[in-house]
Amino acid sequence: MTRQWLSRRARNHFSHVANTYRSARTTDLEPILFVGDQLDPMRDIVAADVGCGAGRYAELLFLFLGKGLFLHCTDANAEMLGELETCLTDVGIENFDTHEALADDLPFASGSLDCIFTSNACHYFDLPDFLASAHRTLKPGGRVFIYTRTRTQNARSVWGVHFPSFSEKETRLYTDDEVISYLSQASGMELTHLKRFRYDREESLDRLIELVRIPHYSTFRLYGEDEFETALERFTSNVEASCEDPKRVTWRDENTMYVIMRTDLGEILGVGDHSV
């Protein structure tokens, strides 16, 4: 599958799940606390949330970074942006705007951003092009916070262990080596932190089956119809065989945070400048 936000399959998936996405996906507090610690000396922050989806992490960013945050929320799916706008407005957040845009062509002026955040989205990006776009739009010393799961971490999840072919289908996720390799080729961008997160999860088998059918991961869209039903039956049998109580299925999820800094002074204005 192409790493393009507007690929037909990805666009249709996110349009389909937009109004249920917030309740279907788990939102972790720990990466936001980590971001807050990294940005503690800063006061007013102009940032972008790239691949913001329905605003699950945007809301937490405002909660922990305070009123000094202005957040440009960007996504390639209009339905997701609509859900985000409703969510943030409903809780009284005003310091944001929305942009329907691709991750490799951020619509912001050169050198205008203090930070860029992206959560569980970078596997839809062409990472070298995203890093180039981030480099252009960040101020010198500005940082990119990429929260994601690696291919190996995905394989150890409840889906990777028990859902047939899940890890083989999900080829879009990056490995640490790939991220580090792309960074080594990205001018003026340096990895400053690599942090692992681990979460002990518990859910009923019925709820897991419900999440598959929503589907809460786009990976499930990569199965053919008959293949999907067969795999779901196998998943149910695998989980039942591995746990004593189907009402209390336990597993461990893992994620990674890459913190990348723009280290060069470079040209702040000039050719290729984008205005908000």
C-alpha positions in Angstrom: 0.0 0.0 0.0 1.2 3.5 -0.8 2.2 5.8 2.1 -0.2 8.5 0.9 -2.8 10.1 3.2 -5.2 10.4 0.3 -5.0 6.8 -0.9 -8.5 5.7 -1.6 -8.5 2.9 1.0 -7.1 5.0 3.8 -9.5 7.9 2.9 -12.5 5.6 2.9 -11.5 3.9 6.2 -11.2 7.1 8.1 -14.4 8.6 6.7 -16.2 5.4 7.8 -14.8 5.4 11.4 -14.6 9.1 12.1 -17.7 9.4 14.3 -16.7 6.3 16.4 -12.9 6.8 16.4 -12.5 8.5 19.7 -14.3 5.7 21.6 -12.8 2.9 19.6 -9.1 3.8 20.1 -7.1 3.9 23.3 -5.6 7.3 24.2 -2.5 7.1 26.4 -1.6 9.9 28.8 2.0 9.0 29.3 3.4 10.3 26.0 1.7 13.7 26.6 3.3 13.9 30.1 6.6 13.1 28.5 6.1 15.9 25.9 5.1 18.3 28.7 8.4 17.5 30.5 10.4 18.1 27.4 8.7 21.5 26.8 8.6 22.6 30.4 10.8 25.8 29.9 8.6 27.0 27.1 5.6 29.3 27.6 3.8 30.3 24.4 4.0 27.4 21.9 2.9 27.4 18.3 2.7 23.8 17.2 1.1 21.5 14.6 -0.6 18.1 15.3 0.0 16.3 12.0 -2.4 13.4 11.3 -4.5 14.7 14.2 -7.5 12.5 13.5 -10.5 13.2 15.7 -8.5 15.1 18.3 -7.8 12.6 21.0 -4.3 13.7 21.6 -4.9 17.4 20.7 -7.3 17.7 23.7 -4.6 16.3 26.0 -2.0 18.6 24.6 -4.1 21.6 25.5 -4.8 20.1 29.0 -1.1 19.7 29.8 0.6 22.5 27.8 -1.8 25.1 28.9 -3.3 28.3 27.4 -0.1 29.3 25.8 -0.5 26.6 23.2 -1.8 27.4 19.7 -2.3 24.2 17.7 -2.6 23.8 14.0 -4.5 20.6 13.5 -3.8 18.9 10.2 -5.2 15.8 8.6 -6.0 14.6 5.1 -9.5 13.5 6.1 -12.3 16.2 6.3 -14.6 14.0 8.4 -11.9 13.5 11.0 -11.2 17.2 11.2 -14.9 17.8 11.7 -15.0 15.5 14.7 -11.9 17.2 16.1 -13.4 20.7 15.7 -16.6 19.6 17.5 -14.7 17.9 20.3 -12.3 20.8 21.1 -15.1 23.4 20.8 -17.4 21.4 23.1 -14.7 21.5 25.9 -14.1 25.2 25.4 -10.8 25.1 23.5 -10.4 28.0 21.0 -6.7 28.3 20.3 -6.6 26.0 17.3 -7.4 25.9 13.6 -7.8 23.0 11.1 -6.1 22.3 7.8 -6.9 19.5 5.4 -3.3 18.8 4.2 -0.8 16.1 3.5 2.0 15.4 6.0 4.7 16.0 3.3 3.4 19.4 2.3 2.5 21.2 5.6 0.8 24.6 4.8 2.8 26.7 7.3 5.3 29.5 6.8 9.0 28.5 7.0 10.4 28.6 10.5 7.0 29.3 12.1 6.5 26.3 14.4 8.0 25.5 17.8 6.9 21.9 17.7 5.3 19.3 15.6 3.4 16.4 17.1 2.1 13.2 15.4 0.5 10.3 17.2 -0.1 6.9 15.7 -0.1 8.3 12.2 3.4 8.4 10.8 3.0 4.9 9.1 0.7 6.7 6.7 3.5 9.3 5.8 6.4 9.1 3.4 8.8 9.7 6.3 11.7 11.4 4.4 9.2 13.8 2.8 7.5 14.5 6.2 10.9 15.2 7.8 11.8 17.6 5.0 8.5 19.4 5.5 9.0 19.5 9.2 12.5 20.9 8.8 11.2 23.7 6.7 8.4 24.7 9.0 10.2 24.4 12.4 12.2 27.1 14.0 15.9 26.3 14.6 15.8 24.2 17.8 12.2 23.2 17.2 11.2 19.6 17.8 9.2 16.9 16.2 7.5 14.4 18.6 6.6 11.1 16.8 4.6 8.7 18.8 4.1 5.4 17.1 4.5 1.7 17.3 7.2 -0.2 15.4 6.8 -3.3 13.4 8.2 -5.4 16.2 6.0 -3.9 18.8 3.0 -4.4 16.6 3.8 -8.1 16.3 3.8 -8.5 20.1 0.3 -6.9 20.5 -2.8 -9.0 21.1 -3.5 -8.6 17.4 -0.1 -9.5 16.3 0.0 -12.6 18.5 -3.6 -13.9 18.0 -5.0 -12.4 14.8 -3.8 -14.5 11.8 -1.6 -12.6 9.3 -2.0 -9.3 11.1 1.7 -8.6 11.3 2.3 -9.7 7.8 -0.5 -7.5 6.5 0.7 -4.4 8.3 3.8 -3.5 6.3 3.4 0.2 6.7 4.9 0.5 10.2 8.6 1.6 10.4 11.4 -0.1 12.3 13.9 1.8 14.5 16.6 1.2 11.9 14.4 2.7 9.2 13.7 5.8 11.2 17.3 6.3 12.1 18.4 5.7 8.5 16.0 8.3 7.2 17.2 10.8 9.9 20.8 10.3 8.9 19.9 11.4 5.4 17.7 14.4 6.6 19.7 17.6 6.6 19.6 19.5 9.8 17.5 17.0 11.8 18.8 15.1 14.8 17.3 12.4 17.0 17.6 13.6 20.6 15.4 11.0 22.5 14.1 7.6 21.8 11.7 6.5 24.6 9.7 3.3 24.9 6.3 3.0 26.5 4.6 -0.2 27.8 1.0 -0.5 28.8 -0.8 -3.5 30.5 -4.2 -3.8 28.9 -7.3 -5.7 29.8 -10.5 -6.1 27.8 -13.3 -8.6 27.2 -13.2 -10.9 24.1 -16.6 -9.5 23.1 -15.2 -6.0 23.1 -12.1 -7.0 21.1 -14.3 -8.6 18.5 -16.4 -5.4 18.4 -13.2 -3.4 17.8 -12.2 -5.6 15.0 -15.5 -5.2 13.2 -15.6 -1.4 13.6 -12.7 -1.7 12.5 -10.5 0.4 14.9 -7.3 -0.5 13.0 -7.1 0.1 9.2 -5.0 -3.1 9.0 -8.3 -5.1 9.1 -9.2 -3.4 5.8 -6.3 -5.2 4.2 -8.1 -8.5 4.4 -10.5 -9.9 1.8 -14.1 -10.4 3.0 -13.9 -14.2 3.4 -10.3 -14.0 4.6 -11.3 -11.6 7.3 -14.2 -13.7 8.6 -11.9 -16.8 8.7 -9.2 -14.8 10.5 -11.7 -13.4 13.0 -12.9 -17.0 13.8 -9.3 -18.0 14.3 -8.6 -15.0 16.5 -11.6 -15.8 18.7 -10.4 -19.4 19.1 -6.8 -18.4 19.8 -7.8 -15.9 22.5 -10.2 -18.4 24.1 -7.4 -21.0 24.2 -4.8 -18.6 25.7 -6.8 -17.1 28.6 -8.8 -18.5 31.5 -11.6 -15.9 31.4 -12.8 -14.4 28.1 -14.2 -11.5 30.0 -10.7 -10.5 31.1 -8.2 -10.8 28.2 -4.9 -9.3 29.2 -1.9 -8.3 27.1 0.8 -5.6 26.8 0.9 -2.8 24.2 4.1 -1.1 23.3 4.9 2.3 21.7 7.9 4.4 20.8 8.5 8.1 21.0 11.1 9.7 18.7 12.1 13.3 19.5 13.8 15.0 16.6 15.3 18.5 16.7 16.0 20.9 13.9 19.7 21.7 14.6 20.7 23.9 11.8 20.1 27.7 11.4 19.3 27.3 7.7 17.2 29.6 5.7 14.0 30.7 7.6 12.4 32.5 4.7 12.7 32.1 1.0 11.8 29.8 -1.9 9.1 27.4 -1.0 7.6 29.5 1.8 4.0 28.6 2.7 1.6 30.9 4.5 -1.0 29.7 6.9 
